[in-house]
Amino acid sequence: MNDSSYFIVAGLVLFAIVLIVFIFRYGGTKKIAVPVAFTDELMGQILEKQVRFYRHLPTDEQQTFLKRVRYFLEHTKISAEKGAVVTDEDKVLIAASATIPLFHFKLWVYRNLTEVLVYPDYFDERFNTASEGRNVAGMVGSGALSSKMILSQQALRNGFLNMSASNTAIHEFVHLIDKADGEVDGIPEYLIPKSLIEPWIKEMHKTIREIRTGESDIREYAGTNEAEFFAVVSEYFFKKPSLLKEDHPKLYRMLDDIYGGSQES
């Protein structure tokens, strides 16, 4: 083989490697469609009954929300694990949880997620649902589970009760959004306007200090670290927007800018 042929072959091999990596990273996780057996009418009924965010959308935006829910269900596998029996309602609630934080971002998809695993109840760090110390409601996977999310079915359902100020599924999808830039650090660089990054970091650290010293009514878990702070206050923003606006107006305005649309109702 002469030098010219060698360089052509080497170039083709390199191109093939780059192409394979590109497909795997950006397109390979979203190629398999998952059949969705239920109708838009049924999905709409579930959303109307269970999801406050959906109920307060104008009719035309409700139709957009339905399309986004269906897209998620057709491109993300939802699997029952550990004896869970996953209903159509559970599936719609998971898809709604994925859709809510990104509803005002038309081009976003969860490329870092291929499957949601549903456990019947809370679990421990070893994924055991029978241990006395189980207290994990949801988790974004890492390592061998890096493209998967694990949710407690009980926590999923509880998150859509009106009395609840928290929503585990939204919390975990916010972690995925945060993770999209490569770091789970409470700064969603794909969403946050550049001009807001520095003010957001300052407000985040200030509020975390207040939580840790007992000077804030935001739940204590938000003081764990920056990633948990962002996920917890995002739950608060989507579940109790009016209350957040009243109690923490600056934090509310920043989250409103990050997520691209007011949630007050």
Buried (B, 14 or more C-beta within 10 A) or exposed (E): EEEEEEEEEEEEEEEEEEEEEEEEEEEBBBEEEEEBEBEEEEBBBBBEEBBBBBEEBEEEBBEBBBEBBBBBBBBBEBEBBBEBEBBBBBBBBBBBBBBBBBBEBEEBBBBBBBBBBBBBBBBBEEBBBEEEEBEBBBBBBEEEBEBBBBBBBBBBBBBBEEEBBBBBBBBBBBBBBBBBBEEBBBBBEEBBEEEBEEBBBEBBEEBBEBBEEEEBEBBEBBBBEBBBBBBBBBBBBBBBBEBBBEBBEEBBBBBBBBBBEEBEE
